[in-house]
């Protein structure tokens, strides 16, 4: 489909500098639909991205926080 817009990766604001991502935490009973659970550490940039699903986790109040979406 020509000219189709690709939805940007999801951004999730979190209150802690360490977060687990399995790609399916928001799908009821969807663990089999996600990816292996990995742990991400927010660095000095204030954000971390999942290498599997491209979700972006932003530390609330950190340098990358612009108030997009609450977790």
DSSP file (Angstrom, degrees, kcal/mol; ACC not computed):
  #  RESIDUE AA STRUCTURE BP1 BP2  ACC     N-H-->O    O-->H-N    N-H-->O    O-->H-N    TCO  KAPPA ALPHA  PHI   PSI    X-CA   Y-CA   Z-CA
    1    1 A X    >         0   0    0      0, 0.0     3,-1.3     0, 0.0     2,-0.2   0.000 360.0 360.0 360.0 113.1    0.0    0.0    0.0
    2    2 A X  T 3   +     0   0    0      1,-0.2     0, 0.0     0, 0.0     0, 0.0  -0.437 360.0  12.7 -70.8 136.3    1.7    3.2   -1.2
    3    3 A X  T 3  S+     0   0    0      1,-0.2    -1,-0.2    -2,-0.2     2,-0.2   0.558  83.4 156.9  78.8   8.5    1.9    6.1    1.3
    4    4 A X    <   -     0   0    0     -3,-1.3     2,-0.4     1,-0.1    -1,-0.2  -0.462  40.5-127.0 -69.1 136.9    0.8    4.0    4.3
    5    5 A X        -     0   0    0     -2,-0.2     2,-0.5     1,-0.0    -1,-0.1  -0.694  14.5-139.7 -85.8 133.9    1.9    5.5    7.6
    6    6 A X        -     0   0    0     -2,-0.4     2,-0.2     1,-0.0    -1,-0.0  -0.828  23.2-119.1 -93.8 128.4    3.8    3.2   10.0
    7    7 A X        -     0   0    0     -2,-0.5     3,-0.1     1,-0.1    -1,-0.0  -0.453  31.0-118.0 -66.8 132.4    2.9    3.7   13.6
    8    8 A X        -     0   0    0     -2,-0.2     3,-0.1     1,-0.1    -1,-0.1  -0.291  41.3 -82.8 -68.0 157.8    5.8    4.8   15.7
    9    9 A X        -     0   0    0      1,-0.1    -1,-0.1    45,-0.1     2,-0.1  -0.232  54.2 -96.3 -58.5 149.7    7.0    2.5   18.6
   10   10 A X        -     0   0    0     -3,-0.1    46,-3.1     1,-0.0     2,-0.5  -0.424  33.3-149.9 -68.0 138.9    5.1    2.8   21.8
   11   11 A X  E     -a   56   0A   0     44,-0.2     2,-0.5    -2,-0.1    46,-0.2  -0.962  12.5-170.5-112.8 128.8    6.6    5.1   24.5
   12   12 A X  E     -a   57   0A   0     44,-3.1    46,-2.6    -2,-0.5     2,-0.4  -0.976  14.4-143.6-123.1 124.7    5.9    4.2   28.1
   13   13 A X  E     -ab  58  70A   0     56,-1.4    58,-0.7    -2,-0.5     2,-0.3  -0.725  24.8-174.3 -85.6 133.6    6.8    6.4   31.1
   14   14 A X  E     -a   59   0A   0     44,-2.8    46,-3.1    -2,-0.4     5,-0.0  -0.927  30.3-140.1-130.6 153.0    8.0    4.5   34.1
   15   15 A X  S    S+     0   0    0     -2,-0.3     2,-0.3    44,-0.2    44,-0.1   0.556  83.3  59.6 -88.7  -8.2    8.9    5.5   37.7
   16   16 A X  S    S-     0   0    0      2,-0.1    44,-0.1     1,-0.1    -2,-0.1  -0.848  77.0-128.6-123.0 158.1   11.9    3.3   38.1
   17   17 A X  S    S+     0   0    0     -2,-0.3    25,-3.6    24,-0.1     2,-0.4   0.467  94.1  61.6 -83.5  -1.8   15.2    3.0   36.2
   18   18 A X  E     +D   41   0B   0     23,-0.2     2,-0.3     2,-0.0    23,-0.2  -0.992  64.1 169.1-128.0 132.2   14.9   -0.8   35.7
   19   19 A X  E     -D   40   0B   0     21,-2.4    21,-3.4    -2,-0.4     2,-0.4  -0.993  26.6-136.0-143.8 146.9   12.0   -2.3   33.7
   20   20 A X  E     -D   39   0B   0     -2,-0.3     2,-0.4    19,-0.2    19,-0.2  -0.833  19.5-167.7-100.7 141.7   11.1   -5.7   32.3
   21   21 A X  E     +D   38   0B   0     17,-2.7    17,-2.5    -2,-0.4    -2,-0.0  -0.997  23.1 162.0-131.0 130.7    9.7   -6.0   28.8
   22   22 A X        -     0   0    0     -2,-0.4    13,-3.2    15,-0.2    -1,-0.1   0.300  52.4-121.3-123.6   3.9    8.1   -9.1   27.3
   23   23 A X  S    S+     0   0    0     11,-0.3    13,-0.1     1,-0.1    -2,-0.0   0.405 102.2  59.4  75.3  -3.9    6.3   -7.4   24.4
   24   24 A X    >   +     0   0    0     11,-0.2     3,-2.1     2,-0.1     6,-0.4   0.203  56.9 118.5-140.3  16.9    2.9   -8.6   25.6
   25   25 A X  T 3  S+     0   0    0      1,-0.3     4,-0.1     4,-0.1     6,-0.1   0.731  82.1  50.4 -63.3 -20.7    2.4   -7.3   29.1
   26   26 A X  T 3  S+     0   0    0      4,-0.1     2,-0.6     2,-0.1    -1,-0.3   0.372  93.6  85.7 -96.8   4.7   -0.7   -5.3   27.9
   27   27 A X  S X  S-     0   0    0     -3,-2.1     3,-2.7     3,-0.0     4,-0.1  -0.925  86.8-121.0-106.7 113.8   -2.3   -8.4   26.2
   28   28 A X  T 3  S-     0   0    0     -2,-0.6    -2,-0.1     1,-0.3    -3,-0.1  -0.319  96.3  -6.8 -55.4 122.9   -4.4  -10.5   28.7
   29   29 A X  T 3  S+     0   0    0      1,-0.1     3,-0.4    -4,-0.1    -1,-0.3   0.718 101.7 130.0  64.6  21.0   -2.9  -14.0   28.6
   30   30 A X    X>  +     0   0    0     -3,-2.7     3,-2.0    -6,-0.4     4,-0.6   0.188  18.0 115.1 -96.7  17.1   -0.6  -12.9   25.8
   31   31 A X  G >4 S+     0   0    0      1,-0.3     3,-1.0     2,-0.2    -1,-0.2   0.860  78.9  54.7 -55.6 -35.6    2.8  -14.0   27.0
   32   32 A X  G 34 S+     0   0    0     -3,-0.4    -1,-0.3     1,-0.2    -2,-0.1   0.687 104.7  55.9 -70.4 -16.7    3.0  -16.4   24.1
   33   33 A X  G <4 S+     0   0    0     -3,-2.0    -1,-0.2    -6,-0.1    -2,-0.2   0.548 105.5  57.5 -91.1  -8.6    2.3  -13.5   21.7
   34   34 A X  S << S-     0   0    0     -3,-1.0   -11,-0.3    -4,-0.6     2,-0.3   0.338  89.3 -92.9 -95.5-136.2    5.3  -11.4   22.9
   35   35 A X        -     0   0    0    -13,-3.2   -11,-0.2     1,-0.1    -1,-0.1  -0.845  55.3 -60.0-138.1 172.3    9.0  -12.1   23.1
   36   36 A X        -     0   0    0     -2,-0.3     2,-0.2     1,-0.1    16,-0.1  -0.291  65.2-102.4 -56.3 140.6   11.4  -13.4   25.8
   37   37 A X        -     0   0    0    -15,-0.1     2,-0.3   -17,-0.1   -15,-0.2  -0.485  47.1-179.1 -68.1 129.0   11.3  -11.2   28.9
   38   38 A X  E     -D   21   0B   0    -17,-2.5   -17,-2.7    -2,-0.2     2,-0.5  -0.922  23.1-129.3-126.1 155.6   14.3   -8.9   29.1
   39   39 A X  E     -D   20   0B   0     -2,-0.3     2,-0.4   -19,-0.2   -19,-0.2  -0.898  21.7-163.1-106.2 133.1   15.4   -6.4   31.7
   40   40 A X  E     -D   19   0B   0    -21,-3.4   -21,-2.4    -2,-0.5     2,-0.5  -0.900   7.2-149.8-116.4 144.8   16.3   -2.9   30.6
   41   41 A X  E     -D   18   0B   0     -2,-0.4     2,-0.3   -23,-0.2   -23,-0.2  -0.963  18.2-130.1-115.0 124.6   18.2   -0.3   32.6
   42   42 A X        -     0   0    0    -25,-3.6     6,-0.2    -2,-0.5     2,-0.1  -0.576  30.5-158.8 -70.7 129.4   17.5    3.4   32.0
   43   43 A X    >   -     0   0    0      4,-0.9     3,-2.1    -2,-0.3    -1,-0.1  -0.202  41.0 -71.1 -98.5-166.6   20.8    5.2   31.4
   44   44 A X  T 3  S+     0   0    0      1,-0.3    19,-0.2     2,-0.1    -2,-0.1   0.652 126.0  68.5 -64.7 -14.8   21.8    8.9   31.8
   45   45 A X  T 3  S-     0   0    0      2,-0.2    -1,-0.3    18,-0.1    19,-0.1   0.698 108.9-122.9 -74.9 -17.8   19.8    9.7   28.6
   46   46 A X  S <  S+     0   0    0     -3,-2.1    13,-2.5     1,-0.2     2,-0.3   0.548  78.7  74.8  89.2   8.5   16.6    9.0   30.7
   47   47 A X  E     -C   58   0A   0     11,-0.2    -4,-0.9    -6,-0.1     2,-0.3  -0.976  51.5-167.4-149.1 160.2   15.4    6.3   28.2
   48   48 A X  E     -C   57   0A   0      9,-2.2     9,-3.3    -2,-0.3     2,-0.4  -0.985  13.6-146.1-146.0 147.8   15.9    2.7   27.1
   49   49 A X  E     -C   56   0A   0     -2,-0.3     2,-0.4     7,-0.2     7,-0.2  -0.936  19.2-120.9-119.3 140.1   14.5    0.8   24.0
   50   50 A X     >  -     0   0    0      5,-2.6     4,-1.4    -2,-0.4   -10,-0.0  -0.625  13.6-148.7 -76.3 129.8   13.6   -2.8   23.8
   51   51 A X  T  4 S+     0   0    0     -2,-0.4    -1,-0.1     2,-0.2    -2,-0.0   0.648  93.6  46.8 -73.6 -15.6   15.6   -4.6   21.1
   52   52 A X  T  4 S+     0   0    0    -16,-0.1    -1,-0.1     3,-0.1   -30,-0.0   0.922 129.9  12.0 -89.0 -55.4   12.7   -7.0   20.4
   53   53 A X  T  4 S-     0   0    0      2,-0.1    -2,-0.2   -18,-0.0     3,-0.1   0.429  90.9-124.8-109.8  -0.2    9.6   -4.8   20.1
   54   54 A X     <  +     0   0    0     -4,-1.4    -3,-0.1     1,-0.2   -45,-0.1   0.563  51.2 159.0  67.2  10.2   11.1   -1.3   20.0
   55   55 A X        -     0   0    0    -46,-0.1    -5,-2.6    -6,-0.1     2,-0.5  -0.393  33.7-140.6 -60.2 143.2    9.1   -0.1   22.9
   56   56 A X  E     -aC  11  49A   0    -46,-3.1   -44,-3.1    -7,-0.2     2,-0.5  -0.944  11.0-158.6-112.1 124.6   10.7    3.0   24.4
   57   57 A X  E     -aC  12  48A   0     -9,-3.3    -9,-2.2    -2,-0.5     2,-0.4  -0.902   8.6-167.3-105.7 127.3   10.8    3.3   28.2
   58   58 A X  E     -aC  13  47A   0    -46,-2.6   -44,-2.8    -2,-0.5     2,-0.4  -0.953  22.2-123.4-119.4 130.5   11.3    6.8   29.6
   59   59 A X  E >   -a   14   0A   0    -13,-2.5     3,-2.5    -2,-0.4     6,-0.3  -0.585  34.5-113.4 -73.0 123.7   12.1    7.6   33.2
   60   60 A X  T 3  S+     0   0    0    -46,-3.1     3,-0.1    -2,-0.4    -1,-0.1  -0.385 102.5  10.4 -59.6 126.0    9.4    9.9   34.7
   61   61 A X  T 3  S+     0   0    0      1,-0.3    -1,-0.3    -2,-0.1    -2,-0.1   0.394 104.3 124.5  84.2  -2.5   11.1   13.3   35.4
   62   62 A X  S X  S-     0   0    0     -3,-2.5     3,-1.5   -16,-0.2    -1,-0.3  -0.207  81.3 -88.9 -82.8 177.9   14.3   12.2   33.6
   63   63 A X  T 3  S+     0   0    0      1,-0.3   -17,-0.2   -19,-0.2   -18,-0.1   0.769 126.7  46.2 -59.4 -28.7   16.0   14.1   30.7
   64   64 A X  T 3  S+     0   0    0     -5,-0.2     2,-0.5   -19,-0.1    -1,-0.3   0.479  85.6 113.7 -93.7  -2.4   13.9   12.3   28.0
   65   65 A X    <   +     0   0    0     -3,-1.5    -5,-0.0    -6,-0.3   -18,-0.0  -0.566  25.0 159.3 -76.8 120.0   10.6   12.7   29.8
   66   66 A X        -     0   0    0     -2,-0.5    -1,-0.1     3,-0.1    -6,-0.1   0.162  62.8-104.4-122.3  16.8    8.2   15.0   27.9
   67   67 A X        +     0   0    0      2,-0.1     3,-0.1     1,-0.0    -2,-0.1   0.784  69.4 146.7  73.1  29.2    5.0   13.8   29.6
   68   68 A X        -     0   0    0      1,-0.2     2,-0.3   -56,-0.0   -56,-0.0   0.956  65.6 -10.7 -64.9 -54.2    3.8   11.7   26.6
   69   69 A X        -     0   0    0      0, 0.0   -56,-1.4     0, 0.0    -1,-0.2  -0.980  61.8-127.7-155.8 130.9    2.0    8.8   28.3
   70   70 A X  B      b   13   0A   0     -2,-0.3   -56,-0.1    -3,-0.1     0, 0.0  -0.555 360.0 360.0 -81.2 145.9    1.7    7.4   31.8
   71   71 A X              0   0    0    -58,-0.7    -1,-0.1    -2,-0.2   -57,-0.1   0.450 360.0 360.0 -83.7 360.0    2.4    3.7   32.5
